[in-house]
Amino acid sequence: MCNGRKYIRTVYPDPETGEEIALFNPRKQNWTEHFNWTEDLTQPIGQTPCGRATIEALALNRPGVVNLRQLLLLAGLHPPDE
């Protein structure tokens, strides 16, 4: 689903500033530099413009994904290893 939302998009507006920002690239960037988790570990929080733009562009906190993370957390499979 996230790949479908990304498609060919490489930039997206930072929701705080509106500035076009390059999306997070897991092959070149470290997740922990751009994201953190909410206290309940179900939603990533963007710590940088790149993180915020990526969360918005890919809708990483849509209800279905948050529900899935809750189930994975109960099964001991979330959060993923960094």
C-alpha positions as a printed Julia matrix, in Angstrom:
82×3 Matrix{Float64}:
  0.0     0.0    0.0
  2.81    2.45   0.86
  4.51    1.73  -2.47
  1.28    2.57  -4.25
  1.11    5.89  -2.4
  4.74    6.65  -3.2
  4.58    5.57  -6.87
  7.17    7.8   -8.58
  7.03   10.56  -5.95
 10.41   11.56  -4.56
  9.45   14.8   -2.81
  6.48   15.95  -0.74
  5.67   19.11   1.24
  6.74   19.16   4.88
  3.39   19.58   6.69
  4.96   22.14   9.06
  6.58   24.43   6.5
  5.08   23.53   3.12
  8.59   23.23   1.68
  9.11   20.41  -0.83
 11.34   17.81   0.88
 12.95   14.64  -0.43
 11.24   11.54   0.94
 13.08    9.14   3.24
 15.29    6.64   1.42
 15.91    3.57   3.6
 18.86    2.53   1.44
 20.7     5.77   2.12
 19.29    7.15   5.37
 19.01    5.98   8.97
 15.42    5.55  10.21
 16.2     6.75  13.74
 17.54   10.06  12.46
 14.17   10.95  10.92
 11.53    9.09  12.95
 10.54    8.1   16.44
  7.5     6.23  17.81
  4.54    7.46  19.81
  4.54    6.26  23.41
  2.3     3.3   22.51
  4.66    2.38  19.62
  1.87    2.39  17.02
  2.61    5.55  15.06
  5.86    6.91  13.7
  6.52   10.58  14.41
  8.56   12.63  11.97
 11.56   14.2   13.73
 12.81   16.04  10.63
 11.2    17.62   7.58
 12.06   14.42   5.68
 10.34   12.26   8.31
  7.23   14.44   8.47
  6.9    14.6    4.68
  7.37   10.83   4.35
  4.71   10.07   6.97
  2.24   12.33   5.17
  3.1    11.2    1.64
  2.8     7.5    2.47
 -0.04    7.91   4.99
  1.95    5.83   7.46
 -0.5     6.51  10.28
 -3.73    5.55   8.52
 -6.06    3.54  10.81
 -5.5     0.14   9.18
 -1.73    0.37   9.56
 -1.98    1.55  13.16
 -4.3    -1.39  13.92
 -1.83   -3.78  12.31
  1.0    -2.37  14.42
 -1.11   -2.92  17.55
 -1.55   -6.59  16.64
  2.14   -6.98  15.79
  3.06   -5.37  19.1
  0.91   -7.91  20.97
  2.63  -10.72  19.04
  6.07   -9.34  19.92
  6.83   -8.49  16.28
  6.82   -4.71  16.58
  8.6    -2.36  16.6
 11.01   -3.66  13.99
 14.71   -3.84  14.7
 16.45   -0.68  13.57
